[in-house]
Amino acid sequence: MRIPPTLTHLAQGALMGAADVIPGVSGGTMALVVGIYTRLIASIRAAAALRLREVEWGLVLPLAGGIAVALAIGTVVIPPLLESYPAPTRGLFLGLVVASVPLPWRRIARPGLREVAIVVGAAAVAFALVGIPPRVVAEPAAWQGAAAAAVAICAMILPGVSGAFLLEAMGMYEPTLQAARDLRVGYVAAFGVGAVLGLGAFSQVLGWLLQRRHDVTMAALVGLMAGALRALWPWVDADRGLLSPPSDTGHVLLVGALAVAGFAAVSVLVAVAARREQGRRFPADGRRNPSPATHPPGPGEAA
């Protein structure tokens, strides 16, 4: 039985929303995994430029609904899991992201030394960024919330560092959650305006890069995702310093098993997306469908 596209996109949005709640996991990574990344960027870019007829509303609307539902549930469920079971939860997320790292690399038409250098540089930047110790800004002003949102929202469409993590690094994560709980309308409205403006501006830049500097952009995404894995290492101290695994063998095996389970889950999603893409290009009648893009989708980027 074929699943209706609306339900599929709703589920994809739920994956993106759940990822955005987790400091260290990006909704953009999940968009790559489920195969809607380039379509989503194109629609956001068209909406920001008020070219509303070019927006894939059949994709964007259910996706937004899934993101909203997952964010509402995730903010209640995921933080307590990270607090009560930090190492096992991070282990699961680590496996999810590790399996996602090769996806942008597979989309590079002719990888060479330039792309390798970009991967190393981007990974170093992300590794340093996610190692910044957490801090909290006491009673931030509305304009600070808007500025933080404009930066953090970019992570929703950029695989690698998550929006939640960027808010943590800027000291705005806890104050923003508290403002939402306290229904501080002015702050929340300013945060929303900053998010809309930041998303619109960054989508134009990212869309241009995907069209004009595709291979370089994909290499940078690989590096960002690889470097950001530091944020998901299961054992860290209060200042995000990396620790060695404990001597408790059972605990380490549990974390490792969850990491493998996360890796396997994403691998299955990627394989399904690849089969769907192959079926689209080579239908049952044996005729190849033309690819609509200069850089055809690779595994995990089905149209």
C-alpha positions as CSV (number, residue, x, y, z in Angstrom):
1,M,0.0,0.0,0.0
2,R,1.4,3.4,-1.0
3,I,1.7,5.9,1.8
4,P,0.1,9.3,0.9
5,P,2.8,12.0,0.3
6,T,1.2,14.2,2.9
7,L,1.7,11.6,5.7
8,T,5.2,11.0,4.5
9,H,6.2,14.7,4.6
10,L,4.5,15.0,8.0
11,A,6.7,12.2,9.3
12,Q,9.8,13.8,7.7
13,G,8.9,17.0,9.5
14,A,8.6,15.2,12.8
15,L,12.1,13.8,12.4
16,M,13.4,17.3,11.6
17,G,11.6,18.9,14.6
18,A,12.8,16.2,17.0
19,A,16.4,16.7,15.7
20,D,16.2,20.5,16.3
21,V,15.5,20.0,20.0
22,I,18.7,18.1,20.5
23,P,21.8,20.2,21.0
24,G,24.2,18.7,18.5
25,V,21.8,17.3,16.0
26,S,20.5,19.4,13.1
27,G,17.1,19.3,11.4
28,G,19.0,19.9,8.1
29,T,20.8,16.6,8.7
30,M,17.4,14.8,8.9
31,A,16.3,16.6,5.7
32,L,19.3,15.1,4.0
33,V,18.6,11.7,5.4
34,V,15.0,11.5,4.3
35,G,15.8,13.0,0.9
36,I,14.0,16.4,0.8
37,Y,17.0,18.7,1.4
38,T,17.3,20.5,-2.0
39,R,13.6,20.7,-2.5
40,L,13.2,22.3,0.9
41,I,15.9,24.8,0.3
42,A,14.4,25.7,-3.1
43,S,10.9,26.3,-1.5
44,I,12.3,28.4,1.4
45,R,14.3,30.5,-1.0
46,A,11.2,31.0,-3.3
47,A,9.0,32.0,-0.3
48,A,11.7,34.4,1.0
49,A,11.7,36.1,-2.5
50,L,7.9,36.1,-2.5
51,R,7.8,33.8,-5.5
52,L,4.9,31.9,-3.9
53,R,4.0,29.9,-7.0
54,E,7.4,28.2,-7.0
55,V,6.9,26.9,-3.4
56,E,6.1,23.2,-3.1
57,W,3.2,23.8,-0.7
58,G,2.4,20.0,-0.7
59,L,5.9,19.5,0.8
60,V,6.3,22.6,3.0
61,L,2.9,22.7,4.8
62,P,2.9,19.1,6.1
63,L,6.6,19.4,6.9
64,A,5.9,22.5,9.0
65,G,3.1,20.7,10.8
66,G,5.4,17.7,11.6
67,I,8.1,20.0,12.8
68,A,5.7,21.9,15.1
69,V,4.3,18.8,16.6
70,A,7.7,17.2,17.2
71,L,9.1,20.4,18.7
72,A,6.2,20.5,21.1
73,I,6.7,16.9,22.1
74,G,10.4,16.9,21.9
75,T,10.9,19.9,24.3
76,V,9.0,17.8,26.9
77,V,10.5,14.4,26.3
78,I,14.1,14.8,25.0
79,P,15.6,17.2,27.6
80,P,14.6,14.8,30.5
81,L,16.2,11.9,28.7
82,L,19.4,13.8,28.2
83,E,19.4,14.8,31.9
84,S,18.5,11.3,33.3
85,Y,20.3,9.1,30.7
86,P,22.9,11.4,29.1
87,A,25.4,8.8,27.8
88,P,22.9,6.3,26.3
89,T,20.8,9.1,24.7
90,R,23.9,10.8,23.2
91,G,25.1,7.4,22.0
92,L,21.9,6.9,20.0
93,F,22.1,10.3,18.5
94,L,25.8,9.8,17.7
95,G,25.0,6.7,15.6
96,L,22.2,8.6,13.8
97,V,24.6,11.4,12.7
98,V,27.6,9.2,11.9
99,A,25.5,7.3,9.4
100,S,24.4,10.7,7.9
101,V,27.9,12.2,7.4
102,P,28.7,10.4,4.0
103,L,25.5,11.7,2.4
104,P,26.7,15.0,1.1
105,W,30.0,13.5,0.0
106,R,28.2,11.1,-2.3
107,R,26.6,14.0,-4.1
108,I,30.0,15.5,-5.1
109,A,30.5,14.8,-8.8
110,R,34.3,14.9,-8.9
111,P,35.8,14.9,-5.4
112,G,39.5,16.0,-5.2
113,L,42.1,17.5,-3.0
114,R,40.1,20.8,-2.8
115,E,37.1,19.1,-1.4
116,V,39.2,17.1,1.1
117,A,40.8,20.3,2.3
118,I,37.4,22.0,2.7
119,V,36.1,19.0,4.7
120,V,39.1,19.2,7.1
121,G,38.7,22.9,7.5
122,A,35.0,22.9,8.1
123,A,35.4,19.9,10.5
124,A,38.0,21.9,12.5
125,V,35.7,24.9,12.8
126,A,32.7,22.8,13.9
127,F,34.8,20.8,16.4
128,A,36.0,24.0,18.0
129,L,32.6,25.6,18.0
130,V,30.8,22.8,19.7
131,G,33.5,22.7,22.4
132,I,32.6,26.2,23.6
133,P,31.6,25.9,27.3
134,P,27.9,26.6,27.9
135,R,26.8,29.9,29.4
136,V,23.5,31.7,30.2
137,V,22.6,35.3,29.5
138,A,20.6,36.7,32.4
139,E,17.4,38.4,31.3
140,P,18.2,39.0,27.6
141,A,16.5,41.9,25.8
142,A,14.1,41.3,23.0
143,W,16.7,42.5,20.4
144,Q,19.1,39.9,21.7
145,G,16.5,37.2,21.3
146,A,15.9,38.3,17.7
147,A,19.6,38.3,16.9
148,A,20.1,34.9,18.4
149,A,17.1,33.5,16.5
150,A,18.4,34.8,13.2
151,V,21.7,32.9,13.7
152,A,20.3,29.7,15.3
153,I,17.5,29.3,12.7
154,C,20.1,28.8,10.0
155,A,21.0,25.4,11.5
156,M,17.5,24.2,10.7
157,I,18.5,24.0,7.0
158,L,22.2,23.6,7.5
159,P,23.4,20.0,8.4
160,G,25.9,20.0,11.2
161,V,25.6,22.2,14.2
162,S,22.1,22.4,15.6
163,G,20.1,25.5,16.3
164,A,19.6,24.4,20.0
165,F,23.4,24.1,20.3
166,L,24.0,27.5,18.8
167,L,21.5,29.0,21.3
168,E,23.3,27.2,24.1
169,A,26.7,28.6,22.9
170,M,25.3,32.1,22.9
171,G,23.8,31.6,26.3
172,M,20.2,32.0,25.0
173,Y,18.9,28.5,25.1
174,E,17.5,28.4,28.7
175,P,16.3,32.1,28.7
176,T,14.4,31.5,25.5
177,L,12.7,28.3,26.9
178,Q,11.9,30.2,30.0
179,A,10.4,33.2,28.1
180,A,8.2,30.7,26.2
181,R,7.0,29.1,29.4
182,D,6.3,32.5,31.0
183,L,4.5,33.7,27.8
184,R,6.6,36.8,27.4
185,V,4.9,37.9,24.3
186,G,7.4,40.7,23.4
187,Y,10.4,38.5,23.6
188,V,8.8,35.5,21.8
189,A,7.5,37.8,19.0
190,A,11.0,39.3,18.5
191,F,12.5,35.8,18.5
192,G,10.0,34.8,15.8
193,V,10.8,37.9,13.7
194,G,14.5,37.2,13.9
195,A,14.0,33.6,13.0
196,V,11.9,34.5,9.9
197,L,14.5,37.1,8.7
198,G,17.4,34.9,9.3
199,L,15.9,31.9,7.5
200,G,14.9,34.1,4.5
201,A,18.4,35.6,4.2
202,F,20.3,32.4,4.7
203,S,18.2,30.4,2.4
204,Q,19.1,32.8,-0.4
205,V,22.8,32.3,0.3
206,L,22.6,28.5,0.6
207,G,20.4,28.2,-2.5
208,W,23.0,30.2,-4.5
209,L,25.8,28.0,-3.2
210,L,24.0,24.8,-4.0
211,Q,23.4,26.1,-7.6
212,R,26.8,27.7,-8.3
213,R,29.3,26.0,-5.9
214,H,27.6,22.6,-5.4
215,D,30.6,20.4,-4.8
216,V,32.3,22.9,-2.5
217,T,29.1,23.3,-0.5
218,M,28.6,19.6,-0.1
219,A,32.2,19.2,1.1
220,A,31.7,21.9,3.7
221,L,28.5,20.2,4.9
222,V,30.5,16.9,5.3
223,G,33.1,18.8,7.4
224,L,30.5,20.5,9.6
225,M,28.6,17.3,10.3
226,A,31.8,15.4,11.1
227,G,33.2,18.1,13.4
228,A,29.9,18.5,15.2
229,L,30.0,14.9,16.3
230,R,32.0,16.1,19.2
231,A,28.8,17.5,20.7
232,L,27.4,13.9,20.7
233,W,30.3,12.1,22.4
234,P,28.5,10.3,25.2
235,W,30.9,11.2,28.0
236,V,31.6,14.9,28.6
237,D,32.2,17.1,31.6
238,A,30.2,20.3,32.6
239,D,32.3,22.4,30.3
240,R,31.9,20.1,27.3
241,G,35.4,18.6,27.7
242,L,35.7,15.1,26.3
243,L,36.1,12.2,28.8
244,S,37.2,8.6,28.4
245,P,34.5,5.8,28.6
246,P,34.0,4.6,32.2
247,S,35.2,1.3,33.5
248,D,31.6,0.0,33.7
249,T,31.6,-2.5,30.8
250,G,27.8,-3.0,30.8
251,H,27.2,0.7,30.5
252,V,29.7,1.1,27.6
253,L,28.1,-1.9,25.8
254,L,24.6,-0.3,26.2
255,V,25.8,3.0,24.8
256,G,27.6,1.2,21.9
257,A,24.5,-0.9,21.1
258,L,22.3,2.2,21.0
259,A,24.8,3.9,18.7
260,V,24.7,0.9,16.4
261,A,20.9,0.9,16.4
262,G,20.9,4.6,15.4
263,F,23.4,4.0,12.7
264,A,21.3,1.1,11.4
265,A,18.1,3.1,11.4
266,V,19.6,5.9,9.3
267,S,21.2,3.3,7.0
268,V,17.8,1.8,6.3
269,L,16.3,5.2,5.6
270,V,19.1,6.0,3.2
271,A,18.7,2.6,1.4
272,V,14.9,3.1,1.0
273,A,15.4,6.6,-0.3
274,A,18.0,5.3,-2.8
275,R,15.6,2.6,-4.1
276,R,12.9,5.2,-4.5
277,E,15.2,7.4,-6.5
278,Q,16.4,4.5,-8.7
279,G,12.7,3.6,-9.3
280,R,12.0,7.2,-10.4
281,R,14.9,7.2,-12.8
282,F,14.3,3.7,-14.2
283,P,10.5,3.0,-14.1
284,A,9.0,-0.4,-14.9
285,D,8.7,0.4,-18.6
286,G,12.5,0.5,-18.9
287,R,12.7,4.1,-20.0
288,R,14.9,6.5,-18.0
289,N,13.3,9.6,-16.7
290,P,15.4,12.7,-17.2
291,S,16.9,14.2,-14.0
292,P,15.5,17.7,-13.3
293,A,18.7,18.9,-11.7
294,T,22.3,19.5,-12.9
295,H,23.5,17.5,-9.9
296,P,21.1,14.5,-9.6
297,P,20.2,13.4,-6.2
298,G,22.4,10.8,-4.6
299,P,21.5,8.3,-1.8
300,G,19.5,10.0,0.8
301,E,18.4,12.8,-1.5
302,A,15.5,11.3,-3.4
303,A,13.2,13.7,-5.2
